[in-house]
């Protein structure tokens, strides 16, 4: 038996949690967080790269640039479906190390490809798809951490893992504009590229957008392999986990989490390019990183708030806030190419990102509570052994649902940028896409209130 395997894990037992479990869970959490941050950074790196490609001679249309922004979302969401079930099959330690190490492929690939303006668009599309490795990691990371913590602390743990992990989106949009301005790796990093702006030649090392993550990915992979644990109680085959596809609440929470996380990651991916198109006099990279930063920090706070107030109530108010913010964005955007207020547009988006972040945490707090309640209801009156088994089964199902809902929601990283691109191509404005998003949030409010938040809801959480 591996020294990294833990055979007895009882987080719901207070004495075990205080004496043994809490410290072990915290160690696994704090190794998981930077690994997930790097995954998000690689997943969203194209949101920054596309803004700079035209500057150094790549001649792509706005629609082609939106495709490069959107494709990591498509592949990442699809990979999440499979990654959702990997931790119980391979173990959290092994899978975290393997999935983190896989990020080296797109990171190195991007660094090589952008150095030659003759690199074909199909190659860029393939690299964009490979960045989906970073998106897939979220599903397995959240499922893994959920096994380590008791019900009372799941909101905090999942909020910390996801919230600080989500910071990778903000980090990539803040760090890349800095590191592409000088030769970080000297001669090893390749020659500079020429950027001509208003008749002035500037040097750019766009390859650093990929290369800068390589040493950190390698270190994080080693930390995961040698510092994390596998839990014997988390072991399950795919067929054991596949029972979630028969659970009504799995599909309802997929819908709600698409409204929260799907919005967060989709808005994050498209925000820099949307600013550039709507407000051409504004440098989008001066502001774009702030949206994901607000959303990520709000997620951390949202986990704590949801533990205290209940996930459903917080989710309901989050969607109301998001509707108000989108209406504000519509009000401050330019109309027919004229007018508009960037400051109003920007602050409405900050409010929107805050709403998505809190909602991300509250919906993820709802999931383990829903499935634990269901299994405990079914085991009521059947003795201690049945009650203990109910907790084990609920943790397995809850972890699988956390992963699967995150997979479905991640398609927001594809659909939101693509919706903007399609709306602009057909109408000359992203307004139609934003009105569609509002309609979707209204449906999320109805589901949350009826199923989880109203006084006599069948599954209050």
Secondary structure, DSSP 8 states (H G I E B T S, - for coil): --TTEES---TTSHHHIIIIIHHHHHHHHHHHHHHHHHHHHHHTTHHHHHHHHGGGT----HHHHHHHHHHHHHHHHHHHHHHTTHHHHH-HHHHHHHHHHTHHHHHHHHHHHTT-TT--HHHHHHHHHHTHHHHHHHHHHHHHHHHHS-GGGHHHHHHHHHHHHHHHHHHHHHHHHHHTTS-TTGGGG---EEEEETTEEEEE-TTHHHHTTHHHHHHHHHHHHHH--EEGGG---HHHHGGGGG-HHHHHHHHHHIIIIIHHHHHHHHHHHHHHHH-TTS-GGGTHHHHHHHHHHHHHHHHHHHHHH-HHHHHHHHHHHHHHHHHHHHHHS-BTTB---HHHHHHHHHHHHHHHHHHHHHHHHHHHHHHHHHHHHHHTTS-HHHHHHHHHHHHHHHHHHHHHHHHHHTTHHHHHHHHHHHHHHHHSSSHHHHHHHHHHHHHHHHHHIIIIISTT-TT--
